[in-house]
Amino acid sequence: MLTDVLEIHFINMVKFRKLKTGDIANNLLERWLTFLDVNTPEETLREVIQMDSAISKANERLNFVTQDKEFLRNYHLREMAMSDWTTGVNTAMEKGIEKGAMQKQIEIAGNLLGEGLPMELIQKTTGLDMETIQSLQ
């Protein structure tokens, strides 16, 4: 349950990277986002950690947690599972688009056959093989 004691912030890191002003010395939010950004250079990261005691404590806690081999193993397994899921969704989407395009070509070929056009012209127009066009008759 959210209360006045607990706040949750959602940050779009892609936008942050594009809008980055580089003012980590005067901007607390930018320091935190720089600390959390996996693309932050090591030198900048050390600078941010030294600037802010809260970030320094967070870094110490992060270092402590990442020493736990079982935790790291579970983290990497979760990352791999998320990557596999994304790949599966993208592959399924591509196959669905290809199937839809093929069905549309078959529909067009059927319409052209209905209009009495020669099969060679239909094959040239739709890119379908002759066997598929003949099966539509």
MDAnalysis code that builds the backbone (N, CA, C; Angstrom):
import MDAnalysis as mda
import numpy as np

u = mda.Universe.empty(411, n_residues=137, atom_resindex=np.repeat(np.arange(137), 3), trajectory=True)
u.add_TopologyAttr("name", ["N", "CA", "C"] * 137)
u.add_TopologyAttr("resid", np.arange(1, 138))
u.add_TopologyAttr("resname", ["MET", "LEU", "THR", "ASP", "VAL", "LEU", "GLU", "ILE", "HIS", "PHE", "ILE", "ASN", "MET", "VAL", "LYS", "PHE", "ARG", "LYS", "LEU", "LYS", "THR", "GLY", "ASP", "ILE", "ALA", "ASN", "ASN", "LEU", "LEU", "GLU", "ARG", "TRP", "LEU", "THR", "PHE", "LEU", "ASP", "VAL", "ASN", "THR", "PRO", "GLU", "GLU", "THR", "LEU", "ARG", "GLU", "VAL", "ILE", "GLN", "MET", "ASP", "SER", "ALA", "ILE", "SER", "LYS", "ALA", "ASN", "GLU", "ARG", "LEU", "ASN", "PHE", "VAL", "THR", "GLN", "ASP", "LYS", "GLU", "PHE", "LEU", "ARG", "ASN", "TYR", "HIS", "LEU", "ARG", "GLU", "MET", "ALA", "MET", "SER", "ASP", "TRP", "THR", "THR", "GLY", "VAL", "ASN", "THR", "ALA", "MET", "GLU", "LYS", "GLY", "ILE", "GLU", "LYS", "GLY", "ALA", "MET", "GLN", "LYS", "GLN", "ILE", "GLU", "ILE", "ALA", "GLY", "ASN", "LEU", "LEU", "GLY", "GLU", "GLY", "LEU", "PRO", "MET", "GLU", "LEU", "ILE", "GLN", "LYS", "THR", "THR", "GLY", "LEU", "ASP", "MET", "GLU", "THR", "ILE", "GLN", "SER", "LEU", "GLN"])
u.atoms.positions = np.array([
    [0.852, -1.176, 0.000],
    [0.000, 0.000, 0.000],
    [0.898, 1.239, 0.000],
    [0.593, 2.173, -0.879],
    [1.361, 3.408, -0.937],
    [0.857, 4.381, 0.119],
    [1.777, 4.997, 0.811],
    [1.442, 5.993, 1.825],
    [2.341, 7.203, 1.595],
    [2.250, 8.172, 2.493],
    [3.117, 9.345, 2.410],
    [4.573, 8.979, 2.700],
    [4.785, 7.816, 3.275],
    [6.128, 7.384, 3.637],
    [6.832, 6.709, 2.449],
    [6.042, 6.117, 1.544],
    [6.598, 5.365, 0.430],
    [6.272, 6.044, -0.894],
    [7.296, 6.263, -1.689],
    [7.107, 6.823, -3.019],
    [7.738, 5.882, -4.030],
    [7.087, 5.743, -5.176],
    [7.644, 4.952, -6.263],
    [7.759, 5.871, -7.474],
    [8.937, 5.872, -8.061],
    [9.178, 6.693, -9.244],
    [9.541, 5.783, -10.410],
    [8.966, 6.044, -11.561],
    [9.299, 5.308, -12.770],
    [10.110, 6.240, -13.661],
    [11.274, 5.797, -14.024],
    [12.186, 6.629, -14.820],
    [12.450, 5.924, -16.145],
    [12.310, 6.664, -17.224],
    [12.640, 6.145, -18.547],
    [14.116, 6.434, -18.790],
    [14.952, 5.397, -18.651],
    [16.405, 5.589, -18.763],
    [16.822, 5.968, -20.181],
    [16.077, 5.540, -21.182],
    [16.409, 5.917, -22.562],
    [16.288, 7.433, -22.723],
    [15.198, 7.984, -22.189],
    [15.024, 9.442, -22.254],
    [16.083, 10.155, -21.421],
    [16.397, 9.579, -20.260],
    [17.430, 10.194, -19.409],
    [18.750, 10.283, -20.151],
    [19.123, 9.216, -20.836],
    [20.400, 9.219, -21.568],
    [20.403, 10.270, -22.661],
    [19.255, 10.485, -23.295],
    [19.171, 11.480, -24.365],
    [19.185, 12.907, -23.811],
    [18.552, 13.123, -22.652],
    [18.408, 14.455, -22.076],
    [19.508, 14.808, -21.086],
    [20.423, 13.921, -20.881],
    [21.446, 14.084, -19.850],
    [22.150, 15.432, -19.988],
    [22.141, 16.195, -18.887],
    [22.766, 17.517, -18.892],
    [24.188, 17.472, -18.358],
    [24.527, 16.428, -17.648],
    [25.870, 16.301, -17.104],
    [26.102, 17.108, -15.843],
    [25.034, 17.551, -15.190],
    [25.166, 18.372, -13.989],
    [25.006, 17.510, -12.738],
    [25.889, 16.532, -12.574],
    [25.776, 15.640, -11.426],
    [26.168, 16.330, -10.128],
    [26.916, 17.403, -10.221],
    [27.357, 18.097, -9.013],
    [26.192, 18.795, -8.314],
    [25.221, 19.303, -9.073],
    [24.133, 20.086, -8.484],
    [22.768, 19.424, -8.566],
    [22.673, 18.272, -9.214],
    [21.375, 17.650, -9.434],
    [21.355, 16.250, -8.810],
    [20.659, 16.119, -7.677],
    [20.602, 14.859, -6.939],
    [19.988, 13.745, -7.782],
    [18.887, 14.030, -8.478],
    [18.236, 13.019, -9.308],
    [19.175, 12.537, -10.404],
    [19.892, 13.450, -11.007],
    [20.825, 13.059, -12.059],
    [21.967, 12.201, -11.512],
    [22.395, 12.488, -10.282],
    [23.431, 11.641, -9.656],
    [22.919, 10.216, -9.498],
    [21.681, 10.073, -8.976],
    [21.118, 8.743, -8.785],
    [20.943, 8.016, -10.117],
    [20.428, 8.709, -11.105],
    [20.219, 8.069, -12.402],
    [21.544, 7.690, -13.052],
    [22.560, 8.497, -12.840],
    [23.890, 8.165, -13.342],
    [24.405, 6.917, -12.646],
    [24.171, 6.815, -11.348],
    [24.575, 5.632, -10.581],
    [23.842, 4.381, -11.077],
    [22.561, 4.515, -11.391],
    [21.743, 3.373, -11.801],
    [21.926, 2.993, -13.270],
    [22.475, 3.880, -14.064],
    [22.637, 3.634, -15.503],
    [23.782, 2.647, -15.739],
    [23.477, 1.525, -16.370],
    [24.507, 0.510, -16.625],
    [25.552, 0.984, -17.626],
    [25.250, 2.044, -18.367],
    [26.185, 2.555, -19.372],
    [27.120, 3.632, -18.827],
    [27.034, 3.917, -17.534],
    [27.877, 4.951, -16.947],
    [29.326, 4.485, -16.914],
    [30.241, 5.313, -17.412],
    [31.664, 4.940, -17.353],
    [32.128, 4.780, -15.900],
    [33.086, 3.906, -15.681],
    [33.582, 3.585, -14.341],
    [34.077, 4.830, -13.600],
    [34.771, 5.699, -14.301],
    [35.317, 6.913, -13.674],
    [34.189, 7.826, -13.178],
    [33.160, 8.007, -13.990],
    [32.015, 8.840, -13.597],
    [31.280, 8.199, -12.433],
    [31.159, 6.892, -12.466],
    [30.488, 6.170, -11.379],
    [31.213, 6.384, -10.059],
    [32.534, 6.273, -10.061],
    [33.311, 6.512, -8.827],
    [33.106, 7.950, -8.328],
    [33.066, 8.891, -9.248],
    [32.868, 10.299, -8.889],
    [31.513, 10.495, -8.215],
    [30.463, 9.891, -8.768],
    [29.109, 10.019, -8.211],
    [29.042, 9.384, -6.826],
    [29.674, 8.224, -6.668],
    [29.664, 7.525, -5.373],
    [30.354, 8.376, -4.310],
    [31.423, 9.060, -4.654],
    [32.140, 9.903, -3.690],
    [31.368, 11.169, -3.350],
    [30.513, 11.649, -4.240],
    [29.774, 12.900, -4.027],
    [28.660, 12.775, -3.001],
    [28.075, 11.585, -2.882],
    [26.845, 11.456, -2.113],
    [26.926, 10.252, -1.179],
    [26.716, 10.491, 0.107],
    [26.829, 9.392, 1.078],
    [25.725, 8.351, 0.895],
    [24.521, 8.773, 0.487],
    [23.433, 7.816, 0.276],
    [23.755, 6.896, -0.894],
    [24.323, 7.444, -1.953],
    [24.713, 6.627, -3.105],
    [25.861, 5.708, -2.720],
    [26.761, 6.209, -1.900],
    [27.874, 5.384, -1.428],
    [27.356, 4.185, -0.627],
    [26.372, 4.417, 0.246],
    [25.774, 3.322, 1.018],
    [25.051, 2.340, 0.102],
    [24.356, 2.864, -0.895],
    [23.659, 1.992, -1.846],
    [24.662, 1.134, -2.609],
    [25.793, 1.715, -2.966],
    [26.833, 0.974, -3.676],
    [27.417, -0.130, -2.789],
    [27.639, 0.178, -1.509],
    [28.139, -0.834, -0.580],
    [27.155, -1.999, -0.455],
    [25.876, -1.668, -0.355],
    [24.849, -2.708, -0.246],
    [24.788, -3.536, -1.527],
    [24.906, -2.874, -2.662],
    [24.911, -3.580, -3.951],
    [26.097, -4.533, -4.041],
    [27.250, -4.065, -3.621],
    [28.436, -4.923, -3.625],
    [28.247, -6.129, -2.701],
    [27.621, -5.911, -1.547],
    [27.370, -7.002, -0.603],
    [26.431, -8.038, -1.217],
    [25.345, -7.569, -1.818],
    [24.340, -8.467, -2.393],
    [24.925, -9.260, -3.558],
    [25.747, -8.626, -4.378],
    [26.283, -9.315, -5.551],
    [27.363, -10.322, -5.193],
    [27.796, -10.345, -3.947],
    [28.750, -11.363, -3.528],
    [28.063, -12.710, -3.298],
    [26.751, -12.691, -3.154],
    [25.983, -13.914, -2.948],
    [25.847, -14.632, -4.291],
    [26.546, -15.758, -4.442],
    [26.593, -16.481, -5.716],
    [25.215, -16.991, -6.135],
    [24.425, -17.464, -5.180],
    [23.091, -17.973, -5.500],
    [22.188, -16.844, -6.003],
    [22.281, -15.683, -5.391],
    [21.511, -14.523, -5.834],
    [21.902, -14.151, -7.259],
    [23.201, -14.092, -7.534],
    [23.669, -13.748, -8.879],
    [23.219, -14.782, -9.900],
    [23.272, -16.050, -9.533],
    [22.838, -17.109, -10.444],
    [21.361, -16.933, -10.789],
    [20.534, -16.699, -9.777],
    [19.105, -16.487, -10.019],
    [18.858, -15.245, -10.872],
    [19.624, -14.202, -10.616],
    [19.490, -12.969, -11.396],
    [19.788, -13.246, -12.867],
    [20.882, -13.941, -13.145],
    [21.262, -14.221, -14.528],
    [20.252, -15.157, -15.208],
    [19.735, -16.128, -14.456],
    [18.718, -17.013, -15.010],
    [17.454, -16.233, -15.379],
    [17.084, -15.297, -14.528],
    [15.905, -14.476, -14.814],
    [16.133, -13.612, -16.042],
    [17.318, -13.024, -16.150],
    [17.659, -12.208, -17.323],
    [17.594, -13.041, -18.603],
    [18.126, -14.271, -18.542],
    [18.092, -15.145, -19.722],
    [16.651, -15.516, -20.080],
    [15.831, -15.796, -19.081],
    [14.436, -16.149, -19.331],
    [13.689, -14.982, -19.967],
    [13.941, -13.774, -19.488],
    [13.291, -12.601, -20.068],
    [13.736, -12.395, -21.517],
    [15.009, -12.606, -21.779],
    [15.529, -12.485, -23.145],
    [14.907, -13.530, -24.061],
    [14.811, -14.771, -23.572],
    [14.197, -15.844, -24.358],
    [12.734, -15.537, -24.655],
    [12.014, -15.021, -23.670],
    [10.600, -14.688, -23.852],
    [10.454, -13.595, -24.911],
    [11.292, -12.571, -24.845],
    [11.240, -11.482, -25.816],
    [11.534, -11.996, -27.221],
    [12.525, -12.856, -27.338],
    [12.852, -13.437, -28.636],
    [11.680, -14.249, -29.170],
    [11.047, -15.034, -28.311],
    [9.893, -15.830, -28.724],
    [8.739, -14.969, -29.203],
    [8.455, -13.902, -28.488],
    [7.365, -12.996, -28.879],
    [7.684, -12.342, -30.222],
    [8.908, -11.869, -30.385],
    [9.291, -11.226, -31.642],
    [9.225, -12.201, -32.815],
    [9.671, -13.437, -32.600],
    [9.624, -14.449, -33.656],
    [8.182, -14.767, -34.029],
    [7.330, -14.921, -33.028],
    [5.919, -15.207, -33.284],
    [5.266, -14.065, -34.059],
    [5.624, -12.840, -33.718],
    [5.060, -11.685, -34.411],
    [5.491, -11.679, -35.880],
    [6.771, -11.945, -36.125],
    [7.271, -11.981, -37.501],
    [6.573, -13.073, -38.311],
    [6.403, -14.260, -37.703],
    [5.719, -15.352, -38.399],
    [4.274, -14.991, -38.692],
    [3.617, -14.326, -37.744],
    [2.229, -13.911, -37.949],
    [2.101, -12.910, -39.080],
    [3.040, -11.993, -39.169],
    [3.022, -11.008, -40.253],
    [3.233, -11.702, -41.599],
    [4.180, -12.643, -41.637],
    [4.433, -13.393, -42.878],
    [3.200, -14.197, -43.287],
    [2.559, -14.842, -42.323],
    [1.374, -15.644, -42.624],
    [0.244, -14.757, -43.137],
    [0.069, -13.605, -42.522],
    [-0.968, -12.669, -42.969],
    [-0.713, -12.167, -44.384],
    [0.559, -11.893, -44.699],
    [0.908, -11.436, -46.045],
    [0.628, -12.534, -47.067],
    [0.953, -13.774, -46.720],
    [0.706, -14.901, -47.622],
    [-0.790, -15.083, -47.843],
    [-1.580, -14.988, -46.782],
    [-3.027, -15.126, -46.920],
    [-3.599, -14.026, -47.806],
    [-3.058, -12.829, -47.697],
    [-3.518, -11.722, -48.532],
    [-3.187, -11.983, -50.006],
    [-1.985, -12.513, -50.269],
    [-1.597, -12.836, -51.640],
    [-2.516, -13.911, -52.218],
    [-2.860, -14.893, -51.393],
    [-3.767, -15.951, -51.841],
    [-5.155, -15.377, -52.130],
    [-5.600, -14.469, -51.296],
    [-6.906, -13.824, -51.512],
    [-6.904, -13.031, -52.815],
    [-5.825, -12.296, -53.046],
    [-5.711, -11.521, -54.290],
    [-5.694, -12.446, -55.494],
    [-4.927, -13.540, -55.389],
    [-4.864, -14.498, -56.497],
    [-6.243, -15.081, -56.785],
    [-7.004, -15.411, -55.747],
    [-8.368, -15.927, -55.943],
    [-9.251, -14.916, -56.643],
    [-9.138, -13.643, -56.246],
    [-9.922, -12.588, -56.899],
    [-9.536, -12.431, -58.360],
    [-8.231, -12.486, -58.650],
    [-7.765, -12.348, -60.029],
    [-8.214, -13.535, -60.875],
    [-8.199, -14.741, -60.289],
    [-8.711, -15.920, -61.007],
    [-10.191, -15.748, -61.325],
    [-10.922, -15.207, -60.368],
    [-12.350, -14.959, -60.565],
    [-12.620, -13.966, -61.680],
    [-11.659, -13.080, -61.927],
    [-11.796, -12.095, -63.005],
    [-11.338, -12.663, -64.351],
    [-10.804, -13.895, -64.321],
    [-10.425, -14.555, -65.559],
    [-9.030, -14.241, -66.066],
    [-8.161, -13.712, -65.223],
    [-6.796, -13.417, -65.661],
    [-5.995, -14.704, -65.815],
    [-5.005, -14.709, -66.710],
    [-4.185, -15.910, -66.902],
    [-3.345, -16.211, -65.653],
    [-3.132, -17.494, -65.394],
    [-2.390, -17.915, -64.203],
    [-0.960, -17.386, -64.200],
    [-0.337, -17.272, -65.368],
    [1.038, -16.763, -65.436],
    [1.096, -15.313, -64.940],
    [0.098, -14.507, -65.317],
    [0.050, -13.108, -64.869],
    [-0.204, -13.038, -63.363],
    [-1.065, -13.914, -62.865],
    [-1.354, -13.959, -61.427],
    [-0.092, -14.353, -60.658],
    [0.654, -15.339, -61.179],
    [1.899, -15.764, -60.536],
    [2.895, -14.612, -60.501],
    [3.017, -13.902, -61.622],
    [3.954, -12.774, -61.703],
    [3.530, -11.655, -60.744],
    [2.241, -11.407, -60.647],
    [1.725, -10.315, -59.817],
    [1.826, -10.615, -58.322],
    [1.469, -11.823, -57.932],
    [1.407, -12.157, -56.496],
    [2.681, -12.781, -55.962],
    [3.487, -13.391, -56.835],
    [4.688, -14.075, -56.384],
    [4.416, -15.474, -55.851],
    [3.158, -15.922, -55.961],
    [2.807, -17.272, -55.507],
    [3.277, -18.295, -56.528],
    [3.514, -19.528, -56.051],
    [3.897, -20.581, -56.995],
    [2.656, -21.075, -57.740],
    [2.895, -21.667, -58.890],
    [1.819, -22.112, -59.771],
    [0.920, -23.146, -59.087],
    [1.501, -24.000, -58.280],
    [0.730, -25.050, -57.584],
    [-0.316, -24.418, -56.655],
    [0.071, -23.387, -55.928],
    [-0.859, -22.705, -55.021],
    [-1.995, -22.044, -55.801],
    [-1.626, -21.424, -56.928],
    [-2.653, -20.750, -57.749],
    [-3.613, -21.772, -58.322],
    [-3.095, -22.916, -58.784],
    [-3.949, -23.952, -59.358],
    [-4.883, -24.527, -58.290],
    [-4.431, -24.600, -57.062],
    [-5.277, -25.148, -55.989],
    [-6.451, -24.229, -55.673],
    [-6.392, -22.979, -56.112],
    [-7.469, -22.027, -55.848],
    [-8.611, -22.156, -56.832],
    [-8.383, -22.858, -57.979],
    [-9.429, -22.987, -59.008],
    [-10.546, -23.893, -58.566],
])
